[in-house]
């Protein structure tokens, strides 16, 4: 018996809230990744890790907010907590691998392809591992072609997001990129859900067992990731370079690939070289440095 699947039991509330969470996680992650390109190498891993966790948490929260509106009319749904939180770990780790590749290799074609593929596969893995954590009186079945389309969307969206993160631009640029990223990630989710059908076990006359709603089951599990996103937002908001104007940000970006600031004309010596320059050759006496 095929179950009656409804992915919008709360109407537009869950899709809109899920989209906003994907945008929030994307915006924080992109700003942290951009920020990592403006600091010395010793600080870069911290900003990249923060960005990875923000994007992973935002995508995971988006997925399960959307799942609050998912019901099967004939059967109540429960969630395995171990698999649910394992999907969060997968999202953060695989997104982190992609971000670290681009953060250290730059926006080269090879880095974007590798990092985008790994990050996109991480987003898709998070989605389907989270779905595997569902417990109901039935079996989940997927259309192979639609699943493949959802994975392609995830990879393309991840590659575009990493490219945007590697471009040192102003706040509005990152905001626009996060809106596009949120749309792509939400689209990947609902394309993946369109591939799903539920084959119920038992007779059609069996009445569904009463239980908690998906919202009541999932809301407590999202407290931790939501609190982390709030903390990440505070860190980003109060970081000086995050509120710079475009001209100042571009000026700071001149030294993005150097572990020390780029020297200005008139400086007494080059801080990257760690030594004084040699005297000038010629008939004139060497200048005093």
C-alpha positions in Angstrom: 0.0 0.0 0.0 1.3 3.4 -0.9 1.2 6.1 1.8 -0.3 9.5 1.3 2.7 11.9 1.5 2.3 15.6 2.4 5.4 17.8 2.5 3.5 21.0 3.2 1.2 20.2 6.1 1.8 23.7 7.6 1.4 25.4 4.2 4.2 27.9 3.3 5.4 28.3 6.9 8.0 25.5 6.9 9.4 26.2 3.3 9.8 29.9 4.0 11.4 29.3 7.5 13.6 26.6 6.0 14.8 28.9 3.2 15.6 31.7 5.7 17.7 29.3 7.8 19.6 28.1 4.8 20.3 31.8 3.9 21.4 32.6 7.5 23.8 29.7 7.6 25.1 30.5 4.1 25.6 34.2 4.9 27.5 33.5 8.1 29.6 30.8 6.4 30.5 33.0 3.4 31.5 36.0 5.6 33.7 33.8 7.8 35.3 32.3 4.7 35.9 35.7 3.2 37.3 36.9 6.6 39.7 34.0 6.6 41.4 35.3 3.4 42.2 38.6 5.2 44.1 37.3 8.1 47.4 35.6 8.9 47.7 31.9 8.3 47.6 31.2 12.1 44.1 32.6 12.3 42.8 31.2 9.0 41.8 27.7 10.3 39.6 29.2 13.0 37.6 31.3 10.6 37.3 28.4 8.1 36.1 26.1 10.9 33.6 28.6 12.0 32.3 29.1 8.5 32.1 25.3 7.9 30.1 24.8 11.1 27.8 27.7 10.3 27.0 26.5 6.8 26.6 22.9 7.9 24.3 23.9 10.9 22.3 26.1 8.6 21.7 23.4 6.0 20.9 20.8 8.7 18.4 23.1 10.4 16.9 24.0 7.1 16.3 20.3 6.3 14.6 19.5 9.6 12.5 22.7 9.6 11.2 21.6 6.2 10.7 18.0 7.6 8.4 19.5 10.3 5.9 19.9 7.5 6.4 16.3 6.2 3.7 13.8 7.1 2.4 10.4 6.0 -1.4 10.4 6.5 -1.6 6.7 7.4 1.4 6.4 9.7 3.1 8.5 12.4 6.7 9.5 12.0 9.5 9.2 14.5 13.2 10.0 14.3 16.3 8.1 15.3 18.3 10.6 17.3 21.7 9.0 16.6 21.3 9.1 12.8 19.7 12.6 13.0 22.8 14.0 14.7 25.1 11.9 12.6 23.7 13.7 9.6 24.6 17.1 11.2 28.2 15.8 11.7 28.4 14.7 8.1 27.3 18.1 6.9 29.8 20.0 9.0 32.8 17.8 8.2 32.2 17.5 4.4 31.4 21.2 4.0 34.5 21.9 6.1 36.7 19.9 3.7 35.4 21.8 0.7 35.8 25.2 2.5 39.4 24.4 3.6 40.4 23.4 0.1 39.2 26.7 -1.3 40.4 28.6 1.7 44.0 27.4 1.2 44.1 26.8 -2.6 42.1 29.9 -3.7 39.4 30.0 -6.3 41.2 28.0 -8.9 39.3 25.7 -11.2 40.7 22.6 -9.6 40.0 23.8 -6.1 36.4 24.9 -6.8 35.7 21.6 -8.6 37.1 19.4 -5.8 35.8 21.5 -3.0 32.4 22.0 -4.6 32.0 18.3 -5.3 32.9 17.3 -1.8 30.7 20.0 -0.2 27.8 19.2 -2.5 28.0 15.4 -1.8 28.1 16.4 1.9 24.9 18.3 1.6 23.2 15.4 -0.3 24.6 12.9 2.2 23.2 14.9 5.1 19.8 15.0 3.4 19.5 11.3 2.7 21.1 10.2 6.0 18.6 12.4 7.8 15.8 10.7 5.8 17.3 7.3 6.8 16.7 8.4 10.4 12.9 8.4 9.9 11.0 5.6 11.6 7.5 4.8 10.4 5.4 1.8 9.5 6.7 1.5 6.0 9.6 1.6 3.6 11.0 4.7 1.9 11.5 4.3 -1.9 13.3 6.8 -4.2 13.2 7.6 -7.9 16.9 7.2 -9.1 16.7 10.0 -11.7 15.2 12.6 -9.3 17.8 11.7 -6.6 20.6 12.2 -9.2 19.1 15.6 -10.1 19.1 16.6 -6.4 22.8 15.6 -6.1 23.7 17.6 -9.2 21.9 20.7 -7.8 23.8 20.3 -4.5 27.2 20.1 -6.2 26.5 23.1 -8.5 25.1 25.2 -5.6 28.1 24.3 -3.4 30.6 25.2 -6.1 28.9 28.5 -6.7 28.9 29.3 -3.0 32.6 28.5 -2.6 33.4 30.7 -5.6 31.4 33.5 -4.1 33.2 33.1 -0.7 36.6 33.3 -2.4 35.8 36.7 -4.0 36.7 39.4 -1.5 33.8 41.7 -1.9 31.5 43.8 0.3 28.6 42.8 2.5 25.9 43.2 -0.2 27.8 40.7 -2.5 27.9 38.1 0.3 24.2 38.8 1.1 23.2 38.2 -2.5 25.3 35.0 -2.7 23.7 33.7 0.4 20.2 34.3 -1.0 21.1 32.3 -4.1 22.7 29.6 -2.0 19.6 29.3 0.2 17.4 29.0 -2.8 19.6 26.3 -4.3 19.9 24.3 -1.1 16.2 24.5 -0.4 15.5 23.5 -4.1 17.8 20.5 -3.6 15.9 19.5 -0.5 12.5 19.6 -2.2 13.7 17.9 -5.4 15.0 15.1 -3.1 11.7 14.9 -1.4 9.9 14.7 -4.8 11.9 11.5 -5.4 10.3 9.9 -2.3 7.4 7.5 -2.1 6.4 5.5 1.0 5.3 1.9 0.8 3.4 1.1 4.0 3.4 -2.2 5.8 0.1 -3.8 6.9 -3.4 -3.5 5.6 -5.1 -0.3 4.5 -7.6 -0.6 7.3 -5.0 -0.4 10.1 -5.5 2.9 11.9 -2.3 5.0 12.5 -1.0 5.0 16.1 -1.2 8.3 17.9 2.0 10.1 18.6 3.9 13.4 18.8 3.8 15.6 15.7 7.1 16.0 13.7 7.4 19.5 15.0 7.2 18.3 18.6 9.8 15.7 17.9 12.3 17.8 15.9 12.1 21.2 17.7 14.1 20.1 20.8 16.9 18.6 18.6 17.4 22.0 16.8 18.1 24.0 20.0 21.8 23.4 19.9 22.4 24.2 16.2 20.2 27.3 16.5 22.2 28.5 19.5 25.4 28.0 17.6 24.2 30.0 14.6 23.2 32.8 17.0 26.7 32.8 18.5 28.3 32.7 15.1 26.2 35.7 14.1 27.3 37.7 17.1 31.0 36.9 16.3 30.6 38.0 12.7 28.6 41.2 13.6 31.2 42.4 16.1 34.3 41.7 14.0 35.7 45.0 12.6 36.4 43.8 9.1 32.9 42.4 8.7 31.4 45.8 8.8 33.9 47.6 6.6 33.0 49.5 3.5 33.8 48.1 0.2 36.8 50.3 -0.4 38.4 49.4 3.0 37.6 45.7 2.5 39.3 45.7 -0.9 42.3 47.5 0.6 42.6 44.9 3.3 42.2 42.2 0.7 45.5 43.2 -1.0 47.4 41.1 1.5 45.0 38.2 1.5 47.6 35.6 0.3 50.3 36.9 2.6 50.6 36.0 6.3 51.6 39.6 7.1 50.3 43.0 5.9 51.5 44.3 2.6 54.2 47.0 3.1 53.3 50.6 2.2 55.6 52.8 0.3 58.0 54.6 2.7 58.1 51.7 5.2 61.6 51.2 6.6 61.7 47.6 5.7 59.6 44.7 4.4 57.9 42.9 7.3 57.4 39.8 5.1 61.1 39.5 4.5 62.1 39.8 8.2 65.3 41.7 7.3 66.5 45.1 6.2 67.0 45.5 2.4 70.6 45.6 1.1 72.2 49.0 0.4 71.7 50.6 -3.0 74.5 50.1 -5.5 76.1 53.1 -7.3 78.4 56.0 -6.7 76.3 57.6 -4.0 76.7 56.7 -0.4 74.3 54.0 0.8 71.2 55.4 2.4 70.6 55.0 6.0 67.6 52.7 6.7 
